[in-house]
Amino acid sequence: MAIPIVSLDGAVTRQMHKDIALGDEQARREFTELFRDWEPPYECFLCGKEFSHHKPATLILPDPKHPTENIGVGTCLECYREPILTAWQRPERYSAPCTQDFD
């Protein structure tokens, strides 16, 4: 069992995200297939759970030792669906808008 981790150039990652946002299907396919050559079973980078029924979802993190690079890590789908907190403590993506009243 292996934790899927790849090193990525930061400039390439930023351009890939821009292309995906503009609807580039080739960029989206490349991003989602970062771990296509890895063989199951996988271990989720976030929770440590073993899974083999799907390819890992890709989460991009900054490389703490090399500011111009990023790290691509594989996660299970359950962890990937959780909101990611940015450095400013705000959710980066939402599954649905919050409608609960917190009085």
C-alpha positions as CSV (number, residue, x, y, z in Angstrom):
1,M,0.0,0.0,0.0
2,A,1.4,3.4,-1.0
3,I,0.5,7.0,-0.3
4,P,0.3,8.6,-3.8
5,I,2.6,11.7,-3.8
6,V,4.1,13.5,-6.8
7,S,6.2,16.7,-7.0
8,L,4.9,19.4,-9.4
9,D,6.3,22.6,-10.7
10,G,4.3,25.5,-9.3
11,A,4.2,27.5,-12.6
12,V,2.8,24.4,-14.4
13,T,0.3,23.8,-11.7
14,R,-1.0,27.4,-11.7
15,Q,-1.3,27.3,-15.5
16,M,-3.1,24.0,-15.4
17,H,-5.6,25.4,-12.9
18,K,-6.2,28.4,-15.1
19,D,-6.7,26.2,-18.2
20,I,-9.2,24.0,-16.2
21,A,-11.1,27.1,-15.1
22,L,-11.4,28.1,-18.8
23,G,-12.8,24.7,-19.7
24,D,-9.7,23.0,-21.2
25,E,-10.7,19.3,-21.2
26,Q,-7.1,18.1,-21.9
27,A,-5.8,20.0,-18.8
28,R,-8.6,18.6,-16.6
29,R,-7.8,15.1,-17.9
30,E,-4.1,15.5,-17.1
31,F,-4.9,16.8,-13.6
32,T,-7.3,13.9,-12.8
33,E,-4.9,11.3,-14.2
34,L,-1.8,12.2,-12.2
35,F,-1.8,8.8,-10.5
36,R,-2.9,6.7,-13.5
37,D,0.3,4.7,-13.5
38,W,0.0,3.8,-9.8
39,E,-1.3,0.4,-8.8
40,P,-3.8,-0.2,-6.0
41,P,-4.2,-0.4,-3.1
42,Y,-3.7,3.2,-2.1
43,E,-3.5,4.9,1.2
44,C,-5.3,8.3,1.7
45,F,-2.9,11.1,2.4
46,L,-5.3,12.7,4.8
47,C,-7.0,9.9,6.8
48,G,-4.8,6.9,6.1
49,K,-7.7,4.7,5.0
50,E,-6.8,2.1,2.4
51,F,-8.8,2.0,-0.8
52,S,-8.6,0.4,-4.2
53,H,-12.0,0.8,-5.8
54,H,-11.1,4.1,-7.6
55,K,-8.0,6.1,-8.5
56,P,-7.0,8.7,-5.9
57,A,-8.5,12.2,-6.1
58,T,-5.8,14.8,-6.4
59,L,-5.2,17.5,-3.8
60,I,-2.5,20.1,-4.5
61,L,-0.5,21.4,-1.6
62,P,2.4,23.9,-1.4
63,D,5.8,22.4,-0.9
64,P,7.0,23.8,2.4
65,K,10.7,23.5,1.5
66,H,10.5,24.6,-2.1
67,P,8.2,27.7,-2.5
68,T,8.2,27.4,-6.3
69,E,6.9,23.8,-6.3
70,N,3.8,22.0,-5.3
71,I,3.0,18.5,-4.0
72,G,0.2,16.5,-5.5
73,V,-1.2,14.0,-3.1
74,G,-3.9,11.3,-3.5
75,T,-6.9,11.2,-1.3
76,C,-10.0,9.0,-0.9
77,L,-13.2,10.5,-2.3
78,E,-14.6,11.0,1.2
79,C,-11.7,13.2,2.3
80,Y,-11.6,15.0,-1.1
81,R,-15.3,16.0,-0.6
82,E,-14.4,17.8,2.7
83,P,-13.9,21.6,2.4
84,I,-10.2,22.7,2.4
85,L,-9.2,25.6,4.6
86,T,-6.9,28.1,3.1
87,A,-4.3,30.1,5.1
88,W,-7.0,32.6,5.8
89,Q,-9.2,30.0,7.5
90,R,-11.9,30.2,4.8
91,P,-13.3,27.3,2.8
92,E,-11.8,27.1,-0.6
93,R,-14.6,25.1,-2.1
94,Y,-18.2,24.4,-0.9
95,S,-20.6,21.5,-1.5
96,A,-23.6,23.8,-0.8
97,P,-24.1,27.3,0.6
98,C,-24.6,27.4,4.3
99,T,-28.2,28.2,5.3
100,Q,-28.1,27.3,9.0
101,D,-28.6,30.2,11.5
102,F,-25.9,30.1,14.2
103,D,-27.5,32.2,17.0
